[in-house]
Amino acid sequence: MKIKTLLAHILLAVIFVSCTRQTSKDSSAAAPADDGRLWYEKPFRLVQTNLREIDAITLDPEEYVSMIKDFKATAALFNVGGIVANYPSRLEYEYVNPNLREDMVGRVLELLHKEGIAMVGRFDFSKINEKFAFENPGWLYKNVKGEYVNYNGQVHACINGPYQQEYSLKILSEALERYDLDGVFFNMIGYPTRDYSNNYHGICQCDNCQRRFAVYSGGMKLPAEEDYSDPVFNKYREFKQFTIDELFTKTSELIKSFGEDIAVCTYTIKGVDIVRRESGSGMWRRQEWDYHGSDNVKVDLNSWTNRNVANTMVHFVDYPARHAGVWPHLAGRRLIQNMIHGAPLDYYMIGRLENQEDRALMPVLKDIFHFHAANEAWFTDVHSDARVVVIRRNGNEFMGLVRILSENHIPYDIMHPDCLGPVETPKRLEDYDIIILPDYRDLSDEEVKRLDDYVEAGGRILATGFPSTEDELGNPLERIRLRSAGVEASYRLYPREQGRYLRINPEDKEILRTPSLEDIDIIYLYVDFMECTLKGSAKGYLGLIPMAMYGPPEKCYYTEVTGIPGIIDNTYGDGKFVLIPWLIGDHYEYKSHHAHSMIVQTVLNDLLELAHDIRIKASPLLEISYLKSDSDDYTLIGMNNLSGQIGTAYHQPLPMFDITVEVKMDTPVRNVRLLRSDRNIRVTNSSGMASFTVPVLHEYEVVVIED
């Protein structure tokens, strides 16, 4: 009896240990059971094989599908029609691939569906084969000289011409009548002004554009140049977005008439189920955008309630180098950024998986695809739990601020500018503790009011640059309209000039208490600067040094520190507004100076009192994500190792050791698991914080914290 009791205790102990080494979801599990959602409403894995005409000669449908399946993809993006039809079209002006040996679309679709893999049909209506183009000149783009653009026998079409407005719908209808496509993707939508060689051809001047713009604008003539200071061009920008949205709403309605479950995917917002984006390289830029993948997926995941995002990792270096792959570890970091933020995986190449001539990056990407497939359940129904949101802007100001947040492991979301208006979003702007506006000049009166109301109700804003000084079209107003900023409407602009600084005064440091500022009393300034007049109880920090001599050495000193503030802190209602009236993010993106990063940190911590739900001690080259399950029973912390880079080279990331993490939790944590390392680690619960150490990080890791 005692032996049986002993054996029972041993068995219970073994079961207990076994259970403590398992998470509530099997880490090797694939997708959750079918819950009725469509394929694109889940964290899918897509491979786009952008086929050339000659691929039809050698493409073996069975081998093609086998390679897609082996990559663990759940969807394939396959060329169907537009520039070239890979099926026997009967339409007069649809150019059929001259190398077609069979109904390639039909056969591949049949085999993909047998494997449970979705097919997204690719269409490109931006160009027409020269065989048909000049029979229909009213369909074509025309530059300011009245010339057409013929690139390798493909002639640019205009979005306002009958080809895109009408004939494209005939091509779509034919394809959707023939094939049970799971999705439709459109390439090169809108108003391209450059060809593949990057030659600039300008604003389309065709009769259709002239007529439609005149009606839309109340009689204006098309602008001949892209001049952002020209009110006519700014009206044209609005016209472009209107006509793009109009066409894709109409096109989407047609597609949905063939089946509500067919996904519509392209690079615009209106009329789509999946927003298409690209993490790609370019020969025209020397330095890659470090957070390209994160930027692309965050803005869509956090801006729209009824759309997914397909941010594709582009295989090749640039258009002129389509057959050469990017650095393997650059490709890897971009795909990891998709994954750790809860977005689908997407990989795009010219040709097919089986005929790539530069395959160096493929093992890296395949490993990530397989990891995601094995852990898909963890990435299903999750959302960001960040307290900070950055409103998306193009340019260095936005990029520099994002880098500062990322390098200091501050979780943040990104929202599309449209979200300042009446848009339904996954999380309301008002639910964030802090909104960051990177040089957001072109605000409508309604957007200004919403931001003022947000602050008055208790929200906090960090604005940089020259906020609200332009109308929504970008026309200069030369006044600040945000009442919550705590400054007079009028301001004085100091154009960028060498030898200008900001002085951190001793009294400033009594408020700006970030320890790293103890050894810094001066910050260099080489951007435009806005002198503002404070109102009410607004407070100013840092003093402008208008000019310091910088040569010869004997004359390198300054003689004046003004009271013109470089930081303005204002309490408005129950909230706070902090204005940095210069381009601090642009500075950081350009030169990455430590003082500029420290100023943003001290503003967030000491003036806006950011609450830190997660604290990480690790290299700034660690990128993190901070996700919660919708059921609120686990937390995911994604880790992306961005080391290994020197200049423009992306080598194997260096291991990071002993990464310490503290996370605020409502209930004690019972288990912490490293999915990629496939192990549990020790966790300590104290005063509402769970603490643990990740022993080593190689390329990436996903930490599961179970309440």
C-alpha positions as CSV (number, residue, x, y, z in Angstrom):
1,M,0.0,0.0,0.0
2,K,2.8,2.4,0.9
3,I,4.5,1.5,-2.4
4,K,1.3,2.3,-4.3
5,T,1.0,5.6,-2.4
6,L,4.6,6.5,-3.2
7,L,4.0,5.7,-6.9
8,A,0.9,7.8,-6.9
9,H,2.8,10.8,-5.5
10,I,5.5,10.3,-8.0
11,L,3.0,10.2,-10.8
12,L,1.3,13.3,-9.6
13,A,4.6,15.1,-9.4
14,V,5.5,14.1,-13.0
15,I,2.1,15.3,-14.2
16,F,2.6,18.6,-12.3
17,V,6.0,19.2,-13.8
18,S,4.7,18.3,-17.2
19,C,1.8,20.7,-16.9
20,T,4.0,23.5,-15.7
21,R,6.2,23.1,-18.8
22,Q,3.2,23.5,-21.1
23,T,1.2,26.6,-21.9
24,S,-2.6,26.6,-22.2
25,K,-2.2,26.4,-26.0
26,D,0.0,23.8,-27.5
27,S,3.0,25.7,-28.8
28,S,3.3,23.3,-31.7
29,A,-0.3,23.7,-32.7
30,A,-1.2,25.1,-36.1
31,A,-4.2,27.3,-36.8
32,P,-7.1,27.2,-34.3
33,A,-10.1,25.2,-35.3
34,D,-12.3,26.7,-38.1
35,D,-14.5,29.3,-36.4
36,G,-16.3,30.5,-39.5
37,R,-14.0,33.4,-40.3
38,L,-12.7,33.9,-43.8
39,W,-9.1,33.1,-44.6
40,Y,-8.1,36.8,-44.7
41,E,-9.7,37.5,-41.3
42,K,-7.0,35.3,-39.7
43,P,-3.2,35.7,-39.5
44,F,-2.6,34.3,-43.0
45,R,0.7,33.5,-44.7
46,L,0.9,34.7,-48.3
47,V,3.4,34.1,-51.0
48,Q,3.2,36.3,-54.1
49,T,4.9,34.8,-57.2
50,N,4.9,37.7,-59.7
51,L,5.0,35.7,-62.9
52,R,6.7,36.8,-66.1
53,E,5.4,35.8,-69.6
54,I,8.2,33.2,-69.9
55,D,7.2,31.5,-66.7
56,A,4.3,29.9,-68.5
57,I,6.8,27.9,-70.6
58,T,8.3,26.0,-67.7
59,L,5.7,26.3,-64.9
60,D,4.7,22.9,-63.6
61,P,1.4,23.4,-61.6
62,E,2.1,20.4,-59.3
63,E,5.6,21.6,-58.4
64,Y,4.4,25.2,-58.0
65,V,1.7,24.2,-55.5
66,S,4.1,21.8,-53.7
67,M,6.6,24.6,-53.1
68,I,3.8,26.9,-51.8
69,K,2.7,24.2,-49.5
70,D,6.2,23.5,-48.3
71,F,6.6,27.1,-47.4
72,K,3.5,26.7,-45.1
73,A,1.7,29.4,-47.0
74,T,-2.1,29.6,-46.6
75,A,-2.5,31.8,-49.7
76,A,-0.8,32.4,-53.0
77,L,-1.0,35.6,-55.1
78,F,-1.0,34.5,-58.7
79,N,-1.1,36.6,-62.0
80,V,-4.5,36.3,-63.6
81,G,-5.1,39.3,-65.9
82,G,-4.6,42.9,-66.9
83,I,-1.3,43.5,-68.6
84,V,-1.0,39.8,-69.4
85,A,-3.8,37.1,-69.1
86,N,-2.6,33.7,-67.9
87,Y,-5.9,32.2,-69.1
88,P,-7.6,31.9,-72.5
89,S,-9.5,35.2,-72.4
90,R,-12.1,35.9,-75.1
91,L,-12.1,39.6,-74.6
92,E,-11.0,41.7,-77.6
93,Y,-8.5,43.9,-75.7
94,E,-7.2,41.5,-73.1
95,Y,-3.7,40.4,-74.1
96,V,-3.3,36.7,-73.6
97,N,0.2,35.3,-72.7
98,P,1.7,34.1,-76.0
99,N,3.5,31.3,-74.1
100,L,0.3,29.8,-72.6
101,R,0.2,26.1,-73.0
102,E,-2.9,25.4,-70.9
103,D,-5.4,27.3,-68.7
104,M,-2.7,28.0,-66.2
105,V,-4.9,29.9,-63.8
106,G,-7.5,27.2,-63.7
107,R,-5.1,24.3,-63.1
108,V,-3.1,26.1,-60.4
109,L,-6.3,27.2,-58.7
110,E,-7.6,23.6,-58.7
111,L,-4.5,22.3,-57.1
112,L,-4.2,25.0,-54.5
113,H,-7.8,24.5,-53.4
114,K,-7.1,20.8,-53.0
115,E,-4.4,21.7,-50.5
116,G,-6.7,24.2,-48.7
117,I,-4.6,27.1,-50.0
118,A,-6.4,30.3,-51.1
119,M,-5.6,31.9,-54.4
120,V,-5.6,35.7,-54.8
121,G,-5.8,36.8,-58.4
122,R,-3.4,39.5,-59.5
123,F,-4.6,42.2,-62.0
124,D,-2.7,45.2,-63.3
125,F,-4.7,47.8,-65.2
126,S,-2.1,50.5,-65.1
127,K,-0.8,49.7,-68.6
128,I,-2.1,48.3,-71.9
129,N,-0.1,46.3,-74.4
130,E,0.9,48.5,-77.3
131,K,-0.9,46.0,-79.6
132,F,-4.2,47.5,-78.3
133,A,-3.3,50.8,-76.7
134,F,-3.1,53.1,-79.8
135,E,-6.4,51.8,-81.1
136,N,-7.9,53.4,-78.0
137,P,-6.0,56.7,-77.3
138,G,-8.7,57.9,-75.0
139,W,-7.6,55.2,-72.5
140,L,-4.1,56.5,-72.1
141,Y,-2.1,58.7,-69.8
142,K,-0.7,61.9,-71.5
143,N,2.1,64.1,-70.1
144,V,2.3,67.9,-70.3
145,K,3.9,67.6,-73.7
146,G,1.0,65.6,-75.0
147,E,3.1,62.4,-75.1
148,Y,2.2,58.8,-74.2
149,V,4.5,56.6,-72.1
150,N,5.4,53.3,-73.7
151,Y,7.6,51.1,-71.5
152,N,8.7,47.8,-72.9
153,G,5.6,47.7,-75.1
154,Q,3.3,48.5,-72.2
155,V,1.6,51.9,-72.5
156,H,0.5,53.8,-69.4
157,A,-3.3,54.0,-68.9
158,C,-5.1,56.8,-67.1
159,I,-7.4,56.1,-64.1
160,N,-10.0,58.4,-65.5
161,G,-10.1,56.8,-68.9
162,P,-12.6,54.2,-70.1
163,Y,-10.0,51.3,-69.8
164,Q,-9.7,51.6,-66.0
165,Q,-13.2,52.9,-65.5
166,E,-15.1,50.4,-67.7
167,Y,-13.0,47.8,-69.6
168,S,-11.2,46.6,-66.4
169,L,-14.6,45.6,-65.0
170,K,-15.2,43.5,-68.1
171,I,-11.9,41.7,-67.5
172,L,-12.7,41.2,-63.9
173,S,-16.1,39.9,-64.7
174,E,-14.8,37.4,-67.2
175,A,-12.2,36.1,-64.7
176,L,-14.6,35.8,-61.8
177,E,-17.2,34.0,-63.9
178,R,-14.5,31.5,-64.8
179,Y,-12.7,31.0,-61.5
180,D,-13.6,30.7,-57.9
181,L,-10.9,33.1,-56.7
182,D,-10.5,33.7,-53.0
183,G,-9.3,37.3,-53.5
184,V,-8.4,39.9,-56.1
185,F,-5.3,42.1,-55.9
186,F,-4.7,45.3,-58.0
187,N,-1.2,46.5,-58.8
188,M,-0.1,50.1,-59.5
189,I,-3.3,51.8,-58.8
190,G,-4.0,55.6,-58.9
191,Y,-1.8,58.2,-60.6
192,P,1.7,57.0,-61.2
193,T,3.9,59.7,-62.6
194,R,7.1,57.7,-63.1
195,D,8.1,54.7,-65.1
196,Y,10.1,51.7,-64.0
197,S,13.4,53.5,-64.8
198,N,12.2,56.3,-62.4
199,N,11.8,58.8,-65.3
200,Y,9.4,61.5,-64.2
201,H,6.5,62.2,-66.7
202,G,4.4,64.5,-64.6
203,I,0.7,65.1,-64.0
204,C,-1.6,63.4,-66.5
205,Q,-3.1,66.0,-68.9
206,C,-5.4,63.8,-70.8
207,D,-8.9,65.0,-71.8
208,N,-10.6,62.8,-69.2
209,C,-8.5,64.2,-66.3
210,Q,-9.0,67.8,-67.5
211,R,-12.8,67.3,-67.7
212,R,-13.2,65.5,-64.4
213,F,-10.9,67.9,-62.5
214,A,-12.7,70.9,-63.8
215,V,-16.1,69.5,-62.7
216,Y,-14.7,68.5,-59.3
217,S,-12.9,71.8,-58.6
218,G,-15.5,74.2,-59.9
219,G,-13.6,75.2,-63.1
220,M,-9.9,74.9,-62.2
221,K,-7.4,73.9,-64.8
222,L,-5.1,70.9,-64.2
223,P,-1.8,71.9,-62.5
224,A,1.3,71.3,-64.6
225,E,3.6,70.9,-61.7
226,E,3.6,69.3,-58.3
227,D,3.9,72.4,-56.1
228,Y,2.7,72.0,-52.6
229,S,2.5,75.8,-52.1
230,D,0.0,76.0,-55.0
231,P,-3.7,75.8,-53.9
232,V,-4.7,74.3,-57.3
233,F,-2.2,71.5,-56.8
234,N,-3.5,70.9,-53.3
235,K,-7.0,70.7,-54.7
236,Y,-5.7,68.2,-57.3
237,R,-4.3,66.1,-54.5
238,E,-7.8,65.9,-52.9
239,F,-9.2,65.1,-56.4
240,K,-6.8,62.2,-56.8
241,Q,-7.8,60.6,-53.5
242,F,-11.5,61.1,-54.3
243,T,-11.3,59.5,-57.7
244,I,-9.2,56.6,-56.4
245,D,-11.7,55.9,-53.6
246,E,-14.6,56.2,-56.1
247,L,-13.1,53.7,-58.6
248,F,-12.2,51.1,-56.0
249,T,-15.5,51.4,-54.2
250,K,-17.2,50.7,-57.6
251,T,-14.7,47.9,-58.4
252,S,-15.2,46.3,-54.9
253,E,-19.0,46.3,-55.4
254,L,-18.5,44.4,-58.7
255,I,-16.2,41.8,-57.1
256,K,-18.5,41.3,-54.1
257,S,-21.4,40.7,-56.5
258,F,-19.6,37.4,-57.4
259,G,-19.2,36.5,-53.7
260,E,-19.1,38.4,-50.5
261,D,-16.3,36.3,-49.3
262,I,-13.9,37.3,-52.1
263,A,-11.2,39.5,-50.6
264,V,-10.3,42.8,-52.3
265,C,-6.7,43.9,-51.8
266,T,-4.8,46.9,-53.0
267,Y,-2.8,49.9,-51.8
268,T,-5.7,52.2,-50.9
269,I,-8.2,52.2,-48.0
270,K,-11.6,52.5,-49.5
271,G,-13.3,49.5,-51.0
272,V,-10.8,46.9,-49.8
273,D,-10.7,44.0,-47.2
274,I,-6.9,43.9,-47.2
275,V,-4.6,46.9,-47.4
276,R,-1.5,46.1,-49.4
277,R,1.9,47.6,-48.4
278,E,5.5,46.7,-49.2
279,S,8.7,46.5,-47.2
280,G,11.1,47.0,-50.0
281,S,14.5,48.5,-50.7
282,G,15.5,51.1,-53.3
283,M,18.7,52.0,-55.0
284,W,17.8,55.7,-54.6
285,R,18.2,55.6,-50.8
286,R,21.4,54.6,-49.1
287,Q,20.0,53.8,-45.7
288,E,17.0,51.5,-45.2
289,W,14.1,52.4,-42.9
290,D,14.8,50.3,-39.8
291,Y,11.2,49.9,-38.8
292,H,9.7,49.6,-42.3
293,G,7.7,46.4,-41.5
294,S,6.5,47.7,-38.2
295,D,5.5,51.1,-39.6
296,N,3.5,49.4,-42.4
297,V,1.5,46.9,-40.3
298,K,1.0,49.1,-37.2
299,V,-0.7,51.9,-39.2
300,D,-3.4,49.5,-40.6
301,L,-3.8,47.2,-37.6
302,N,-4.6,50.2,-35.4
303,S,-6.6,52.3,-37.8
304,W,-9.3,50.1,-39.3
305,T,-11.8,47.7,-37.7
306,N,-12.8,45.8,-40.8
307,R,-9.6,45.5,-42.8
308,N,-6.5,43.3,-42.5
309,V,-3.0,44.2,-43.8
310,A,-0.8,42.4,-46.3
311,N,2.7,44.0,-45.9
312,T,4.9,42.1,-48.3
313,M,8.6,41.5,-47.8
314,V,10.0,42.3,-51.3
315,H,12.6,39.8,-52.4
316,F,14.6,42.0,-54.7
317,V,16.9,45.0,-54.3
318,D,15.0,47.4,-56.6
319,Y,13.3,47.4,-60.0
320,P,16.6,47.4,-62.0
321,A,17.8,44.5,-59.8
322,R,14.7,42.3,-59.7
323,H,16.7,39.0,-59.8
324,A,19.0,39.8,-56.9
325,G,17.7,39.3,-53.3
326,V,18.2,41.7,-50.4
327,W,20.4,40.8,-47.5
328,P,18.9,37.7,-45.8
329,H,18.8,39.2,-42.4
330,L,17.3,42.5,-43.6
331,A,14.5,40.3,-45.2
332,G,14.2,38.4,-41.9
333,R,13.9,41.5,-39.7
334,R,11.1,42.9,-41.9
335,L,9.1,39.7,-41.8
336,I,9.6,39.4,-38.1
337,Q,8.2,42.9,-37.7
338,N,5.0,41.7,-39.4
339,M,4.8,38.7,-37.1
340,I,5.5,40.2,-33.7
341,H,2.9,42.9,-34.2
342,G,0.2,40.4,-35.0
343,A,0.1,40.9,-38.7
344,P,0.0,38.2,-41.5
345,L,3.2,37.1,-43.2
346,D,3.7,38.1,-46.8
347,Y,6.6,37.4,-49.2
348,Y,6.9,38.7,-52.8
349,M,9.3,37.8,-55.6
350,I,9.6,38.0,-59.4
351,G,9.1,34.5,-60.9
352,R,8.4,31.5,-58.7
353,L,9.8,29.9,-55.5
354,E,11.4,27.1,-57.5
355,N,13.3,29.3,-60.1
356,Q,14.9,32.0,-58.0
357,E,18.5,32.6,-59.0
358,D,19.4,34.3,-55.6
359,R,18.1,32.0,-52.9
360,A,20.2,33.2,-50.0
361,L,17.3,34.8,-48.1
362,M,14.8,32.0,-48.6
363,P,15.9,29.7,-45.7
364,V,15.6,32.7,-43.3
365,L,12.1,33.5,-44.5
366,K,11.0,29.9,-44.6
367,D,12.1,29.4,-41.0
368,I,9.8,32.4,-40.0
369,F,6.9,31.1,-42.0
370,H,7.2,27.7,-40.3
371,F,7.5,29.2,-36.9
372,H,4.4,31.3,-37.5
373,A,2.5,28.2,-38.8
374,A,3.4,26.2,-35.7
375,N,2.3,29.0,-33.4
376,E,-0.5,30.6,-35.3
377,A,-2.9,30.1,-32.4
378,W,-0.9,32.6,-30.3
379,F,-1.1,35.3,-33.0
380,T,-4.9,34.9,-33.4
381,D,-7.2,37.5,-31.8
382,V,-4.5,39.7,-30.3
383,H,-4.2,43.5,-30.1
384,S,-1.6,46.1,-29.1
385,D,-1.8,47.3,-25.5
386,A,0.2,50.5,-26.0
387,R,-0.6,53.7,-24.2
388,V,1.0,55.9,-26.8
389,V,-0.1,56.5,-30.4
390,V,1.8,58.3,-33.2
391,I,-0.2,59.8,-36.0
392,R,1.4,58.6,-39.3
393,R,3.2,61.1,-41.4
394,N,5.7,60.8,-44.3
395,G,9.2,62.0,-43.7
396,N,12.0,62.2,-41.2
397,E,10.1,63.8,-38.3
398,F,7.9,60.8,-38.0
399,M,10.7,58.3,-38.5
400,G,13.0,59.9,-36.0
401,L,10.3,59.9,-33.3
402,V,9.4,56.3,-34.0
403,R,13.1,55.4,-33.6
404,I,13.3,57.2,-30.3
405,L,10.3,55.3,-29.0
406,S,11.5,51.9,-30.3
407,E,15.1,52.3,-29.1
408,N,13.8,53.1,-25.6
409,H,11.4,50.1,-25.6
410,I,8.3,52.3,-25.3
411,P,5.3,50.5,-26.8
412,Y,3.4,52.6,-29.3
413,D,0.8,52.4,-32.0
414,I,0.6,54.2,-35.3
415,M,-2.7,55.6,-36.7
416,H,-3.5,56.8,-40.2
417,P,-4.2,60.6,-40.3
418,D,-7.8,59.8,-41.3
419,C,-8.4,58.6,-37.8
420,L,-8.4,62.2,-36.6
421,G,-11.8,62.4,-38.3
422,P,-15.0,60.4,-37.8
423,V,-13.5,56.9,-38.5
424,E,-14.3,53.7,-36.6
425,T,-11.0,52.5,-35.2
426,P,-10.0,49.4,-33.1
427,K,-9.2,51.7,-30.2
428,R,-10.4,55.3,-30.0
429,L,-7.9,58.1,-30.0
430,E,-9.4,59.1,-26.6
431,D,-8.4,55.7,-25.2
432,Y,-4.7,56.5,-25.5
433,D,-2.9,58.3,-22.7
434,I,-0.6,60.2,-25.1
435,I,-1.0,61.3,-28.8
436,I,2.2,62.2,-30.7
437,L,1.8,64.6,-33.6
438,P,5.0,64.7,-35.7
439,D,5.0,68.1,-37.4
440,Y,1.3,67.8,-38.2
441,R,0.6,71.1,-40.0
442,D,-2.3,70.3,-42.3
443,L,-5.3,70.0,-39.9
444,S,-8.9,70.7,-40.6
445,D,-10.9,72.8,-38.2
446,E,-12.8,69.7,-37.1
447,E,-9.5,67.8,-36.4
448,V,-8.2,70.8,-34.4
449,K,-11.4,70.8,-32.3
450,R,-11.1,67.0,-31.7
451,L,-7.5,67.3,-30.5
452,D,-8.4,70.3,-28.2
453,D,-11.4,68.4,-26.8
454,Y,-9.1,65.3,-26.2
455,V,-6.7,67.4,-24.1
456,E,-9.5,69.2,-22.3
457,A,-11.0,65.9,-21.3
458,G,-7.7,64.7,-19.8
459,G,-5.6,63.5,-22.7
460,R,-2.0,64.4,-23.3
461,I,-0.3,65.5,-26.6
462,L,3.3,65.8,-27.7
463,A,3.4,67.9,-30.8
464,T,6.6,68.8,-32.7
465,G,7.3,71.2,-35.5
466,F,4.5,73.5,-36.6
467,P,1.1,72.0,-35.8
468,S,-2.1,73.3,-37.2
469,T,-0.4,76.1,-39.3
470,E,-1.9,74.8,-42.6
471,D,-5.5,73.9,-43.6
472,E,-6.4,70.3,-44.5
473,L,-5.2,70.7,-48.1
474,G,-1.8,72.0,-47.0
475,N,-2.4,75.7,-47.7
476,P,-0.4,77.9,-45.3
477,L,-2.5,79.8,-42.7
478,E,0.5,81.3,-40.8
479,R,-1.2,80.9,-37.5
480,I,-1.5,78.2,-34.8
481,R,-5.1,77.1,-34.3
482,L,-4.7,74.6,-31.5
483,R,-6.0,76.3,-28.4
484,S,-4.6,73.6,-26.1
485,A,-1.0,74.4,-27.2
486,G,-1.0,77.4,-24.8
487,V,0.4,79.9,-27.3
488,E,-0.7,82.9,-29.3
489,A,-1.9,82.2,-32.8
490,S,0.9,84.3,-34.4
491,Y,4.5,83.1,-34.4
492,R,7.9,84.0,-35.8
493,L,9.7,81.5,-38.0
494,Y,13.5,81.2,-37.8
495,P,14.8,79.4,-40.9
496,R,17.4,76.8,-40.5
497,E,20.8,78.3,-39.8
498,Q,24.2,76.9,-38.6
499,G,25.5,77.9,-35.2
500,R,22.1,77.8,-33.4
501,Y,21.6,76.0,-30.1
502,L,19.2,75.4,-27.2
503,R,20.4,75.9,-23.7
504,I,19.2,73.6,-20.8
505,N,19.1,76.0,-17.9
506,P,19.7,74.8,-14.3
507,E,16.1,75.6,-13.4
508,D,14.9,73.5,-16.4
509,K,16.6,70.5,-14.8
510,E,14.6,70.8,-11.7
511,I,11.6,69.7,-13.8
512,L,13.3,67.8,-16.6
513,R,14.7,65.1,-14.3
514,T,15.8,62.4,-16.8
515,P,19.2,61.4,-15.3
516,S,20.9,61.2,-18.7
517,L,20.4,65.0,-18.9
518,E,22.7,65.7,-16.0
519,D,25.8,65.9,-18.2
520,I,24.2,67.9,-21.0
521,D,23.6,71.7,-20.9
522,I,23.3,72.4,-24.6
523,I,21.6,71.0,-27.7
524,Y,22.5,71.8,-31.2
525,L,19.7,73.0,-33.5
526,Y,19.9,72.9,-37.3
527,V,16.3,73.0,-38.4
528,D,13.6,75.6,-38.8
529,F,12.4,76.9,-35.4
530,M,9.2,78.5,-34.4
531,E,9.2,81.3,-31.8
532,C,5.9,81.2,-29.9
533,T,4.4,83.6,-27.4
534,L,3.1,81.8,-24.3
535,K,-0.5,82.3,-23.0
536,G,-1.9,81.9,-19.6
537,S,-0.2,79.4,-17.3
538,A,1.9,77.8,-20.1
539,K,5.6,77.2,-19.1
540,G,8.7,77.3,-21.3
541,Y,11.8,75.3,-21.0
542,L,15.2,75.5,-22.8
543,G,16.4,78.9,-24.1
544,L,17.2,79.6,-27.7
545,I,20.8,80.7,-28.5
546,P,20.2,82.5,-31.8
547,M,23.7,82.3,-33.0
548,A,27.1,81.0,-31.8
549,M,30.3,81.7,-33.7
550,Y,32.0,78.5,-35.0
551,G,35.3,79.7,-36.4
552,P,38.1,80.2,-36.0
553,P,38.5,78.3,-32.7
554,E,39.4,81.4,-30.8
555,K,35.9,82.8,-31.7
556,C,33.8,79.6,-30.9
557,Y,31.5,81.0,-28.3
558,Y,28.1,82.5,-27.9
559,T,27.1,85.7,-26.1
560,E,23.3,85.4,-25.7
561,V,20.8,83.0,-24.3
562,T,17.3,84.2,-24.9
563,G,14.1,83.4,-23.1
564,I,12.6,82.0,-26.3
565,P,11.5,78.4,-25.3
566,G,12.4,75.2,-27.1
567,I,9.7,73.3,-25.1
568,I,6.3,74.6,-24.2
569,D,4.3,72.9,-21.5
570,N,0.6,73.8,-21.1
571,T,-2.2,72.5,-18.9
572,Y,-5.5,72.7,-20.7
573,G,-8.6,71.6,-19.0
574,D,-7.8,68.2,-17.4
575,G,-5.0,67.4,-19.9
576,K,-1.6,68.6,-21.1
577,F,-0.1,69.7,-24.3
578,V,3.6,69.8,-24.9
579,L,4.9,71.6,-27.9
580,I,8.5,71.2,-29.2
581,P,8.4,74.0,-31.9
582,W,11.2,72.5,-34.0
583,L,11.9,69.3,-35.9
584,I,13.4,67.2,-33.2
585,G,12.5,63.9,-34.9
586,D,14.1,65.0,-38.2
587,H,17.3,65.8,-36.2
588,Y,17.4,62.3,-34.7
589,E,16.7,60.5,-38.0
590,Y,19.5,62.5,-39.7
591,K,22.2,62.3,-37.1
592,S,20.9,60.2,-34.1
593,H,22.3,62.6,-31.5
594,H,21.8,61.4,-28.0
595,A,20.6,64.8,-26.7
596,H,17.6,64.9,-29.0
597,S,16.5,61.4,-27.9
598,M,16.9,62.5,-24.3
599,I,14.7,65.5,-24.7
600,V,11.8,63.4,-26.1
601,Q,12.3,60.9,-23.2
602,T,12.2,63.6,-20.6
603,V,9.1,65.2,-22.1
604,L,7.3,61.9,-22.1
605,N,8.4,61.0,-18.6
606,D,8.6,64.3,-16.7
607,L,6.0,66.5,-18.4
608,L,3.5,64.1,-19.8
609,E,4.0,61.5,-17.0
610,L,3.9,58.4,-19.2
611,A,2.9,55.3,-17.2
612,H,5.2,52.4,-18.1
613,D,3.4,49.1,-18.1
614,I,6.5,47.3,-19.3
615,R,10.1,48.0,-18.6
616,I,13.0,46.3,-20.4
617,K,16.7,46.5,-19.8
618,A,18.4,45.7,-23.0
619,S,20.2,47.1,-26.0
620,P,18.4,49.9,-28.0
621,L,18.8,47.5,-30.9
622,L,16.1,45.3,-29.4
623,E,12.7,46.0,-31.0
624,I,9.7,44.9,-29.0
625,S,6.0,44.5,-29.4
626,Y,3.4,44.4,-26.6
627,L,0.2,42.5,-27.4
628,K,-2.7,41.2,-25.3
629,S,-5.1,38.5,-26.3
630,D,-8.7,39.6,-26.9
631,S,-9.8,37.1,-24.2
632,D,-7.3,38.8,-21.8
633,D,-5.8,35.5,-20.7
634,Y,-2.2,36.0,-22.0
635,T,0.3,38.7,-23.1
636,L,2.7,38.4,-26.0
637,I,6.0,40.3,-26.0
638,G,7.7,40.1,-29.4
639,M,11.5,40.6,-29.6
640,N,13.3,41.4,-32.8
641,N,17.1,41.6,-32.7
642,L,18.2,44.5,-35.0
643,S,21.9,44.1,-34.3
644,G,24.3,42.9,-37.0
645,Q,23.9,46.0,-39.1
646,I,26.9,48.2,-40.0
647,G,26.3,50.9,-42.6
648,T,24.3,49.3,-45.4
649,A,25.2,45.7,-44.5
650,Y,22.9,43.4,-42.6
651,H,24.9,40.5,-41.0
652,Q,23.8,37.8,-38.6
653,P,22.4,39.5,-35.5
654,L,24.7,39.3,-32.4
655,P,23.2,37.3,-29.5
656,M,21.8,39.5,-26.7
657,F,22.1,38.0,-23.2
658,D,20.1,38.4,-20.0
659,I,17.3,40.7,-21.1
660,T,15.3,41.7,-18.0
661,V,11.6,42.4,-18.3
662,E,9.1,43.8,-15.8
663,V,5.4,43.8,-16.8
664,K,2.5,45.2,-15.0
665,M,-0.1,42.5,-14.5
666,D,-3.6,42.5,-12.9
667,T,-3.2,39.0,-11.5
668,P,-0.1,37.0,-10.7
669,V,1.6,35.3,-13.7
670,R,1.6,31.5,-13.5
671,N,3.7,30.8,-16.6
672,V,6.2,32.5,-18.9
673,R,7.2,30.6,-22.1
674,L,9.7,31.4,-24.9
675,L,8.1,30.1,-28.0
676,R,11.1,30.0,-30.3
677,S,13.4,28.6,-27.6
678,D,10.6,26.2,-26.6
679,R,11.1,26.5,-22.9
680,N,9.6,27.9,-19.8
681,I,11.5,30.5,-17.7
682,R,11.2,31.5,-14.1
683,V,8.9,34.4,-13.2
684,T,8.6,36.5,-10.0
685,N,5.4,38.3,-9.0
686,S,5.7,41.3,-6.7
687,S,3.6,44.4,-6.2
688,G,1.6,43.9,-9.4
689,M,4.7,43.4,-11.5
690,A,5.9,40.2,-13.1
691,S,9.6,40.0,-13.6
692,F,11.7,37.6,-15.6
693,T,14.9,37.3,-17.6
694,V,15.3,36.1,-21.2
695,P,18.6,34.3,-21.1
696,V,19.6,34.8,-24.7
697,L,18.0,36.3,-27.8
698,H,19.2,35.3,-31.3
699,E,17.3,36.6,-34.3
700,Y,13.8,36.8,-32.6
701,E,11.7,35.5,-29.8
702,V,8.1,35.5,-28.7
703,V,7.4,35.5,-25.0
704,V,4.0,34.2,-23.8
705,I,2.9,35.4,-20.4
706,E,-0.1,33.6,-18.9
707,D,-2.2,35.1,-16.2
